[in-house]
Amino acid sequence: MSSEEPDDTPGAQLLPDEELNLTDPKAMRALAHPVRMALLELLGVTGTITATQASEVLGESPANCAFHLRTLAKYGLIKEAGGGRGRERPWTRSQRSLKISTAGQADTQATLAAGALGVAWFDHWVERARRVLGAGPVPGWEDASGFSRTGLLLTPAEAAEVYDQVQHLFDRYRDRQHDPSLRPAGSLPVEFVAYLSPVAEWEPATKTQDIS
């Protein structure tokens, strides 16, 4: 499906920049499953994958992977890549990126589903980071792995600008994700998870008090 073609899947809208904006509560609830989230992420690295290949990576049975792949396809999140049959049928993502937001949803059910799915994704990432960091860095990656926290005082506009600047930095490397020929020797999938939010409970401490 190209970015110019409409997506007739309920609750899915393919935007010009190949971003899929989820609005269907059923689709969001379907995606909030650890195997389906893992499959969608895996396709972001491999480009295409069969149920049998996915089972070898995820440690799930081919039948289970095939079921979850079909479920993702039902909601327009992935599509057939062509060729193969049964569990050897290759699948690919329907879009480059996925947008899940509680803002602007059509109804309460969609807002709740978006919130729950966002938490599920975040928990998925944190649990993986916990496993990776607990096991120690990959040899050769000792100085490139880790975590940190930075606190800043920003306005909403400044915070949005910082977030955009980080995304623009990633843009320099995004083509490698979709074109394996651009991947340099020694490169591995790298995950950079960040969240930006105000710390509301500290707000009183940041206000200047007039004591004159």
C-alpha positions in Angstrom: 0.0 0.0 0.0 1.5 3.3 -1.0 1.1 6.5 0.9 -1.2 7.9 -1.8 -3.7 5.0 -1.7 -6.5 5.2 0.9 -6.6 2.6 3.6 -10.1 1.0 3.9 -9.3 -0.7 7.1 -11.7 0.6 9.9 -9.9 2.9 12.3 -6.7 3.1 10.2 -5.6 6.1 8.2 -2.4 6.1 6.2 -0.9 9.6 6.3 1.4 11.1 3.6 4.5 10.4 5.6 3.6 6.7 5.9 2.5 7.1 9.5 -0.5 5.0 10.6 -2.7 6.8 13.0 -4.7 4.3 15.1 -8.2 5.4 15.9 -10.1 2.1 16.2 -10.3 0.8 19.8 -10.5 -2.8 18.6 -7.3 -2.4 16.6 -5.6 -0.8 19.6 -6.7 -3.6 22.0 -5.6 -6.2 19.4 -2.1 -4.7 19.2 -1.7 -4.6 23.0 -0.4 -8.2 23.1 3.3 -8.9 23.7 3.7 -11.2 20.7 2.0 -8.8 18.3 4.1 -5.9 19.5 7.2 -8.0 19.1 6.2 -9.1 15.6 5.6 -5.5 14.5 9.0 -4.4 15.9 10.7 -7.4 14.3 9.3 -6.4 10.9 10.7 -3.0 11.4 14.2 -4.6 11.4 13.8 -7.4 8.9 11.4 -5.8 6.4 9.6 -9.1 5.7 9.2 -12.2 7.7 7.3 -15.5 7.7 5.7 -17.2 10.7 8.4 -19.8 10.7 11.2 -17.2 10.7 9.4 -15.2 13.4 9.1 -18.3 15.6 12.9 -18.9 15.5 13.5 -15.3 16.7 10.8 -15.0 19.3 10.7 -18.5 20.6 7.0 -18.9 19.8 5.5 -21.8 17.7 5.0 -21.1 14.0 1.3 -21.7 14.4 1.1 -19.0 17.2 3.2 -16.6 15.1 0.9 -17.2 12.1 -2.2 -16.5 14.1 -0.8 -13.2 15.5 0.5 -12.1 12.0 -3.0 -12.7 10.6 -4.5 -10.6 13.4 -2.1 -7.8 12.7 -3.1 -8.0 9.0 -6.8 -7.9 10.0 -6.4 -4.4 11.4 -4.2 -3.1 8.6 -1.0 -3.1 10.6 0.8 -5.5 8.2 0.2 -6.9 4.8 1.3 -9.8 2.6 4.6 -9.2 0.9 3.8 -11.7 -1.9 4.9 -15.3 -2.5 5.0 -18.3 -0.2 2.1 -20.2 1.3 0.8 -21.0 4.8 3.4 -20.4 7.4 6.1 -19.6 4.7 4.0 -16.7 3.5 6.1 -13.5 4.0 4.5 -10.4 5.7 5.6 -6.8 5.8 4.5 -3.6 7.6 1.8 -1.5 6.1 3.6 1.7 7.2 6.9 3.0 8.4 5.6 4.4 11.7 2.7 4.1 14.0 1.0 6.9 15.9 -0.9 6.1 19.1 -2.2 9.2 20.9 -5.0 9.8 23.4 -5.4 13.3 22.0 -8.0 13.8 19.3 -9.7 10.4 19.6 -13.3 10.2 18.4 -14.8 8.8 21.7 -14.1 7.7 25.2 -13.5 4.1 24.3 -10.8 5.1 21.7 -9.1 7.4 24.3 -9.0 4.7 26.9 -7.7 2.1 24.4 -5.0 4.5 23.2 -3.9 5.1 26.8 -3.8 1.4 27.6 -1.8 0.6 24.5 0.6 3.4 25.1 1.3 2.0 28.6 1.6 -1.5 27.2 4.3 -0.3 24.7 6.2 1.6 27.4 6.1 -1.4 29.7 7.3 -3.6 26.8 10.3 -1.3 26.2 11.2 -0.9 29.9 11.1 -4.7 30.5 13.4 -5.3 27.5 15.8 -2.6 28.7 15.8 -4.2 32.2 16.8 -7.6 30.6 19.5 -6.1 28.4 21.0 -3.9 31.0 20.9 -6.6 33.6 22.7 -9.0 31.4 25.5 -6.4 30.7 26.5 -4.7 27.5 27.2 -6.6 24.3 31.0 -6.9 23.8 32.3 -3.8 22.0 29.3 -1.8 23.1 30.4 -1.0 26.6 30.6 2.8 26.0 27.5 2.9 23.8 25.0 1.3 26.1 23.4 2.6 29.3 20.8 5.0 30.5 20.5 8.5 32.0 18.1 11.1 33.2 18.2 14.8 32.5 15.9 17.4 34.2 15.3 20.7 32.5 13.0 23.8 33.0 11.2 24.3 29.7 8.0 25.8 28.4 5.6 23.5 26.4 6.9 25.0 23.1 10.5 24.5 24.1 9.8 20.9 25.2 8.2 20.2 21.8 11.2 21.8 20.1 13.6 19.5 22.0 11.6 16.5 21.1 11.6 17.5 17.4 15.4 18.0 17.4 16.0 14.5 18.8 13.7 13.1 16.0 15.6 15.0 13.4 18.9 13.5 14.6 17.4 10.0 14.2 16.4 10.9 10.6 20.0 10.7 9.6 19.9 7.0 10.1 16.3 6.0 9.3 17.0 4.9 5.7 19.1 2.0 7.1 16.0 0.5 8.6 14.3 0.1 5.3 17.3 -0.5 3.0 19.7 -3.2 4.4 22.3 -2.2 1.8 22.9 1.0 3.7 23.7 -0.8 7.0 27.5 -0.6 7.8 29.4 -3.6 8.9 29.1 -4.1 12.7 25.8 -2.3 13.0 23.1 -3.8 15.3 19.5 -2.8 16.0 19.8 -0.1 18.6 16.9 1.1 20.7 16.6 4.6 22.0 13.6 5.0 24.3 12.7 8.5 25.6 9.8 10.1 27.3 9.2 13.8 27.9 6.6 14.9 30.4 6.2 17.7 33.1 6.9 16.7 36.7 3.7 18.3 38.1 4.4 17.5 41.8 7.6 19.6 41.6 5.9 22.7 40.1 5.5 24.6 43.4 9.3 24.5 44.0 10.0 26.2 40.6 7.9 29.2 41.3 9.6 32.4 42.4 8.1 33.7 45.6 7.9 37.4 46.4 9.1 37.8 50.0 9.3 41.6 50.0 
